[in-house]
């Protein structure tokens, strides 16, 4: 299997983490779900830096972002599948 572009920990996650440098919009990404080593394809809708999140499904303002099987915050602006999820569209629920 080729090296994945992004990792997802649980099947219920709706965001994954980019694990390669220089990911460009339009790249056909190989994703790996570490819970069972299953794989999937997803097209990057934006340039996404290593370590940043990507939307695995269309996310709407008010949705909960799930990563590592856990609630990591609230989506505050719509993000299309394959889009960059970061501080401009994801906020913590702690404050």
N, C-alpha and C positions, 0 to 999 in steps of 0.2 A: 504494500500500500504506500502511495506517495505521502509525504509529510503533509499534515493538515494545515490549513490557513487559520482555522478557528476551532476553539474547544468549547464544548457545552458539557456540563456535568450531569444534568438530569434531563429526562425527556420532557418534563413539565417546564423547564426553563424557557423564557421567551427572549432572552438575550444571550449571546455568546461572546467570548473574548478572542480578539485577533492575536495570533501568536507568530506573525511574520512581519518583518520590516517592509515599509514601502508599499502597502496594499493600496492599489489604485481602483477607482470607480470602474465598473465593468468587468473586474476580475471574477472569473467563475471560481468561487472558493470551495474547497473541500472542508467540510466540518466533521468533527468526531465527537460523539457522545461518550464521555469516559465511563459512564455507568455500565455500559455493555460493549463498548468499542464499535458501535454501529456508526455509519457514515451517512452524510447527505451533502447535496450541492446547494449553493446559494450564491446569487450574483451580488457583488458589492455595489451598492447604490451611491457610494461616495468614497473618497480617499479616507482610509481609517488607519490611524497610527497603531503600532503594536501596543498591546495592553489595554486598548480601548474596546468598548462594547459595540456589537452590531445587533440590530433587531432581527430576530428569526421569523417574526410575523409582523403584520401591520400593527402598530401600537398607536393608541389614541390618547389624547390628553385625559388624565384621570386614571388610566390603567396602572396597574402595579407591575413593576419590572421584577422578574424572577431570574436569579442567577444563583448557581450552587444549590438550587432547590429552595432558596430563601428569598423573601421580600427584601429588595435592596433600595426601594424608593418608588416615587410616583412620577409617571411620565407627565410633563407639563406642556409639551407641544407634540403634535402628531409626528410619528416616525414611520416611514414606509419600510416594508420588509427589505433587508439588506442595507438599511440606513445606519448612520453613525449615531450611537447613543452615548451621550456624555453630559457634562454640566449644563449645556445649553438647552437640553430637553429632558433631563432627569434630575429630580431633587430628592433629598432625603425626607423621610416622614418624621424625623426626630425633632425638627424645629418648625 
